[in-house]
Structures are given as structure tokens and as C-alpha cells.
Amino acid sequence: MTDKRIVLITGGNKGIGLETARQLLAQGHTVLIGARDSVKGAAAVDQLRGDTAARAGGRAESVTIDVTNQESIAAAVVTIERAYGRLDTLVNNAGVLSYSSDGAASTTGQAALRETFETNFFGLIAVTQGLLPLLRKSSAGRIVNVTSILGSISEHSDPNSGIYQAKFTAYDCSKAAVNMYTNHLAHELKGTPIKVNAAHPGWVKTDMGGPDAPMEIEDGAKTSVQLSTLPENGPSGGYFHMGVHLRW
């Protein structure tokens, strides 16, 4: 595997994405902070460059990318190709959950479903397909699709599961779709140097997770970091949290 990697993290300007960047920088990798707002992306890079651990390691740069805009994705691909010629890891971290419009299966509206899927599923696919040619140029490409335990049909079907009552129809369905896409892409890329896995960060203290979440953000980033840097004998096509394979 490439010792020092070039990594793009979508939605990397805050939350778990930003912490994933910090940890990868501390390992010495080049991390591209993907943000749809260039000002917020630049501010995140400034923050990382001021972090002692991150500063001692790799290099942070910002890349403007809106996962719901094909022109923005295409421009980001050109920017990365011109600057680096390849991409070693893609962390599809950008995601949305609208607590005000998401909920019961019988009442969650079409607008909420479409908006959620546009970012969480269709945007993820568009970014992945756009950057796949650059990932193929890596000697050890890695794709990390940040999903959620809320995308597990097995967990939702088990009355003894901790998420059995946690029903957010649009979000949960979008993450279940991400899990299936992860499986299909990993199958297609079997036999290549590219590994594709789904990462459940955990219930983390972020804007989305809220202050009552049991996990600190440092731990929430660990699964994405681990899957970003898998060795040659690492898994592909799996659904992981902190090294444990989850039930689909």
C-alpha cells in the first residue's frame, strides 16, 4: 500500500469528516478537504494547519465540491488530477439528516426523501463514479462510504436491537441503499487493488448526533481512518464499526 496517501473527504469541513482529516494528517497523509462552500473549506484547512498533531504530519488542502452538482464534481476531478495525478482514498462522508421532516414511513414526504437521497445516495454515487478513474491510478485505492447502523435492516428488524425504535425513514433508507451500493461496487472491483467498505462511525457528539450521543468525535472518526488505510490483505465489501463487522 502507498505509505503516504492522497485522500479526499467529502463534507470534510466539520464534524466527523474534519476529525477524520485531522487523524489522517497526523499519520502524514495529504488530505483534501471537500466542502461545497469554499470559504468553509479554507477555514477548515486553516484550523487543521493550526493543530499541532496535524501540522506535524501531512498536508491539508481544500477542494470545492458539491456532491449534488455534477459540474462541481467534474471540476473537482480536474483539480485533483492536475495537482496529484491520482487519488488513493475517497471518503464519502457528506450526508444529511433532517429531524424536522424525517420520521414515520407513512408520513415522511417525497420532498424529504428526495432531498436526503440526493446527498446521501445519488451524490455519493456521482462522486465515486467521477473519481474512480483517479482511484484506478493508485496502487492501493480505498473507498470508504460513511453509512450508519440505521441503514441495517437486520438491526431494524430485531426487537432486541438498540435502534429498533429509531426510525428516520428517509435517512435510514438512504443508508441502506449506500450499504447495497458498497456491496455491488466491491463485487465489481474484486481482483483490483481497490477496496470498498461501508463505515458506521457510531452515535457521535456532532451537529447531527447531538450532545447526548455517547461517543466522542475522536472515536467517531476511527473507523473511517482505519478503512482509509487498509493493508493489501484487508477486507473489501464489508460493513464495519471499530473493526467489527455489522449485520446488514
CORLINFEN-V592621 format. One record per residue. RES is the residue in one small letter. PHI is phi in whole degrees, -180 to 180 (none if undefined). Layout:
{{RES PHI} {RES PHI}}
This chain:
{{m none} {t -57} {d -64} {k -112} {r -104} {i -104} {v -123} {l -109} {i -118} {t -75} {g 60} {g -89} {n -88} {k -158} {g 58} {i -63} {g -61} {l -66} {e -69} {t -60} {a -61} {r -59} {q -69} {l -71} {l -62} {a -62} {q -86} {g 99} {h -86} {t -88} {v -119} {l -100} {i -85} {g -84} {a -145} {r -75} {d -103} {s -62} {v -67} {k -67} {g -63} {a -65} {a -65} {a -65} {v -63} {d -60} {q -63} {l -67} {r -68} {g -88} {d -83} {t -59} {a -66} {a -66} {r -64} {a -76} {g -108} {g -90} {r -126} {a -112} {e -139} {s -106} {v -132} {t -77} {i -153} {d -105} {v -68} {t -98} {n -127} {q -64} {e -65} {s -64} {i -63} {a -61} {a -65} {a -65} {v -60} {v -62} {t -60} {i -68} {e -63} {r -67} {a -81} {y -129} {g 80} {r -162} {l -137} {d -93} {t -139} {l -115} {v -106} {n -81} {n -101} {a -60} {g -164} {v -134} {l -146} {s -103} {y -66} {s -77} {s -120} {d -110} {g 173} {a -64} {a -62} {s -82} {t -125} {t -63} {g -81} {q -60} {a -62} {a -65} {l -62} {r -66} {e -63} {t -67} {f -66} {e -59} {t -85} {n -72} {f -118} {f -65} {g -64} {l -59} {i -66} {a -61} {v -66} {t -62} {q -65} {g -66} {l -97} {l -58} {p -59} {l -75} {l -68} {r -67} {k -81} {s -83} {s -77} {a -156} {g -69} {r -135} {i -119} {v -116} {n -99} {v -76} {t -116} {s -163} {i -61} {l -70} {g -93} {s -88} {i -68} {s -61} {e -67} {h -67} {s -91} {d -100} {p -60} {n -91} {s -78} {g -67} {i -106} {y -54} {q -93} {a -90} {k -110} {f -121} {t -54} {a -64} {y -64} {d -61} {c -65} {s -65} {k -75} {a -63} {a -66} {v -61} {n -60} {m -66} {y -63} {t -58} {n -60} {h -68} {l -68} {a -61} {h -63} {e -64} {l -93} {k -58} {g 91} {t -104} {p -73} {i -88} {k -111} {v -126} {n -141} {a -103} {a -119} {h -99} {p -67} {g 108} {w -87} {v -118} {k -71} {t -133} {d -59} {m -77} {g -75} {g 85} {p -73} {d -88} {a -62} {p -81} {m -105} {e -81} {i -64} {e -60} {d -76} {g -63} {a -87} {k -63} {t -66} {s -63} {v -63} {q -61} {l -72} {s -69} {t -123} {l -59} {p -73} {e -59} {n -92} {g -74} {p -77} {s -143} {g 83} {g -107} {y -132} {f -123} {h -141} {m 51} {g 84} {v -102} {h -79} {l -89} {r -77} {w -67}}
